[in-house]
Amino acid sequence: MALNLPLFYFSYFTLVFVLSILMNSLFLKFARTLGIRRSENIIRWSDIYKPALGGITFYITFLLSLIIYSLFFEQTNILLHSETLGILAACTIAFLMGLADDAYDTNPILKFSAQVFCGIILIYSGISIRLFENDYINYILTMLWVVGIMNAINLLDNMDAIASIVSLNALITMVCLLIINKQSGSVFITLILGTGSALSAFLLFNWFPSKMYMGDTGTQFLGVFMAALSILFLWGTTPEPLLPASRNVISVLLTFALPIIDTTTVFTNRILKGSSPFVGGKDHTTHHLFYLGIKEPKIALIFAGYSAISLVLVVLINKYIQEWSILYFFIFLGYFVLSLIAFFIITRIKKKEHAA
């Protein structure tokens, strides 16, 4: 009997949502100290210490999704596919590294090495950006993208619900692109739906005032997972002429606009002040919006609204613009650049003394 995909996906999303709520509730009850670090070298937005447990449910549902897909779809032995196996291996390493960091506050060099290793695994499994004819340039770009997104999502996890909302929007965007490209039976839709459902349930615990954080366990897993998916469905894994490739670049910029903008503004401001861009602080775009008098729930809604607009634009670009031109490229690039400038200006407005 043929599988009713909409019913299957709705049922699976609902199942994972309920399971994730139950798991997060149990973790809160029995594992209250994971990710609670009181080191003087760690600067947090909130003075209230909360456990970093959300990422555990993300990884569990990711594994569950692989199992469910194997049971309900005719395509068997999905782990024999190099791309799926590569994503599984990279996500597992990222999850374990994040878990170790939440539990023991590991050396930054070890964390960076794990991120690089994740990039190597993805490249070796055939998941790499193919913008140029030269493979080595493509591999370097892939490595920068994987490590960059893993750190950008980690940096964006600086206020309740922000990283969750942005990550969920990116996953929804890629589901839309899979459907547009008529890949509704792909294993990646099941993986995205499972992870997205877990993220949606986590938002109930992460919305202001939050009960838990996703921690490095969550940000590292989500970072490499979304980096891999974006290479497959946004960047493209086959070389294309310059003009069609520019459509992919714009789709990437819009899907990951907020992580890119936040990381760029934070690093730029820290360098301008003569401080290390790698040392944490209360100087992110979210923090500066708060210094302007906007409350945390409204900041989350602002980010959700901007993410929704970006999602609509990416769908418009890939579904409704049949004849892509250089004019479209500059229009959408202008939208991204103006967004970057606007957020940067916000961070340069003189605030209260605790904004420094």
Secondary structure, DSSP 8 states (H G I E B T S, - for coil): ----HHHHHHHHHHHHHHHHHHHHHHHHHH--STT----TT---S-SS---B-HHHHHHHHHHHHHHHHHHHSS---GGGSHHHHHHHHHHHHHHHHHHHHHHH---HHHHHHHHHHHHHHHHHTT----SSS-HHHHHHHHHHHHHHHHHHHHHH-SSTTHHHHHHHHHHHHHHHHHHHTT-TT-HHHHHHHHHHHHHHHHHHHHSSS-S-B-HHHHHHHHHHHHHHHHIIIII-SS---HHHHHHHHHHHHHHTHHHHHHHHHHHHHHHHTTS-TTS--S-SHHHHHHHTT--HHHHHHHHHHHHHHHHHHHHIIIII--S--HHHHHHHHHHHHHHHHHHHHHHHS---GGG-
